[in-house]
Amino acid sequence: MADPKNLRVLEAALQFAVAVHEHVDVLDVTRAPRIRAQLLRAVDSVPANIAEGARGSRAQFANHLRIARGSADEVAVHLRIARDAGALEERQYWRCENKRVIVCKMLTRLLYALDEQEARTLDRDRRNA
């Protein structure tokens, strides 16, 4: 579908993952003992799914983008739990959350573009049939 190295959303997702990794290193695990592993697993899934999906068909790419979006939403929940439990400082929470919102917006726009492209293709195919 696309070269993963040329996707801006992949770069943003990688920056998001790095930010979460940096802030999770100082996470007070005594306040939220299992949250660190869940948070890292979910955030690592975001760029991984974008990159994996970019190598497939348009439908596969869209499916992987939806999975990445779901993982980003999961990260939001884990970040909030960590913050509300006092394991993550408010400042750290917002740095990660702001990057997450950017990635989610990019994923949504890309999914919309893929859906529009698919609709145009189906419309063209119906006219040519």
N, C-alpha and C positions, 0 to 999 in steps of 0.2 A: 504494500500500500504506500508507505512513505519511508524515507530513510530516517530512523530514529534520531540520528545525530543532528538532523535539520529541524526537529520539532521544538518550538519555543516552549510548549507545554511540558515537554520532558525536562528541559533545563530548569523550568520553574519548579517542577516536582522534585528534582534532585536538590535544589536549593532549600526547598521546604523540608525534605528528609534530613539534610545536613543540619538545619536549624533545630529540628526536633532532637536529633542525636546530641547536639551540643548542650541543649537545655536539660535533656534527660540525664546527662552525666551528673548533674548536681541535684537530681530529684531525691527528695527525702523518702527513701523506700520504707522507712519505718511507719510512715503515715499512710502509704498506699503500696503494700508489699508486692502485689502482682501486676501492678499497672505498667511498670517499666517494660517488661517483656511484651505485653500486649500492644503497648504504644509503638514500640520499635517494629514489631511484626507488621502492624497496620501501615505505618508510614513508609516502610520499605516496599510494601506492596504497590504503592501508588506509582512511582516511576517504573517499577518492574513491569507492571501491567501495560503501561503506555508503550514501553519499548517492545514488549512481546507482541502486542497487538499490531504495532506498526508494520510488522513483517508479514502479516496475513492479508486476507481479502478485506474489502470495505466492511462487510458484515462482522468479520472477526475483530477488526480494529474497533468498530463501534462497541462491540460486546466488551472488549478489554477496557475501553474508556469508561464504560458504565461500571465495571468492577473497580477501576481506579477511583472513580467518584465515590463509590460505596466505601472503599477503604479510607478515603479522605474524610468522609462523614464519621466513620468509626474513630478516626484520630481525634475528631472534634469532641466526641464523647469522652474518650480517655483523657484528653487534655483538661477538660472541664472537671472530671472526677479528681484528677491530680491537683488541680488548683483548689477546688472546693474542700479537699481533704487536707490542704495545707502543705502538700508535698511539692508544689510548684508555685513559685512566686508569681504574682499578678503580672509583672513586667515580662517575665519569661512566657507566661501563658499568651499574652497578647502578641508578642513577636511571632510565636508559632502560629497562632490563630490567623493573624493577618496574612501570612504566607499561604496558609491553607485556603483562605477565601479566594486569593488570587488564582491558585491552582484550580479550585472548583469552578470559578467563572470561566477560565480558559477551557476546561474540559467541557463545560456546558456549551460554550460557543462552538467548539470543534464538533461536538455531537450534533448540534443544530445544523452546522454546515454539511456534515455527512448525510444527515436526514434529508436536507434540501437537495443535495446532489443525487441521492437515491430516488427521490420523488421526480426530479427532472428526467432521470434515466428511464424510470417506469413510464412516465408520460410520453416520452419520445418513442419508446418501444411500442406502446399502444397505438400511437399514430401511424407507425410504420407497419403495423401488423395488418 
